[in-house]
Amino acid sequence: MAGSTLSYRGVLTAGVYAQLRQLGEKLDVHVLSADTRGTAREQLHDLPSRLHILTGSDHDVQMIFDCEFGGKKGRIVVRAAS
């Protein structure tokens, strides 16, 4: 699912809700969205995820997350483009 479109016309596409729920049980899920239709918070409100709304007109964004996996600390860099 990384880098793919999660919704169509402001509504989560088929199967995405269940996939995000399953991922959220095992991982910290961060969703990047331009939220063009203003529905992202509503669509994701009860899922174990963190929503990041992209602002401005240039949605090339880079986010860096501190993480820990298998007892090792590191960073994950996520690039998203609208």
ZIWO-V308763 format. One record per backbone hydrogen bond with DSSP energy under -0.5 kcal/mol. NH is the residue of the N-H (numbers start at 0). CO is the residue of the C=O. If there is no record, write none. Layout:
BEGIN
nh->NH co->CO
nh->NH co->CO
END
This chain:
BEGIN
nh->3 co->0
nh->7 co->10
nh->10 co->7
nh->12 co->5
nh->15 co->12
nh->16 co->12
nh->18 co->14
nh->19 co->15
nh->20 co->16
nh->21 co->17
nh->22 co->18
nh->23 co->19
nh->24 co->20
nh->24 co->21
nh->25 co->21
nh->25 co->22
nh->26 co->22
nh->28 co->26
nh->28 co->47
nh->30 co->49
nh->31 co->29
nh->32 co->51
nh->37 co->34
nh->42 co->38
nh->43 co->39
nh->44 co->40
nh->44 co->41
nh->46 co->43
nh->48 co->46
nh->49 co->28
nh->51 co->30
nh->52 co->50
nh->53 co->32
nh->53 co->51
nh->58 co->56
nh->60 co->58
nh->60 co->79
nh->62 co->77
nh->64 co->75
nh->66 co->73
nh->68 co->71
nh->71 co->68
nh->73 co->66
nh->75 co->64
nh->77 co->62
nh->77 co->75
nh->79 co->60
END
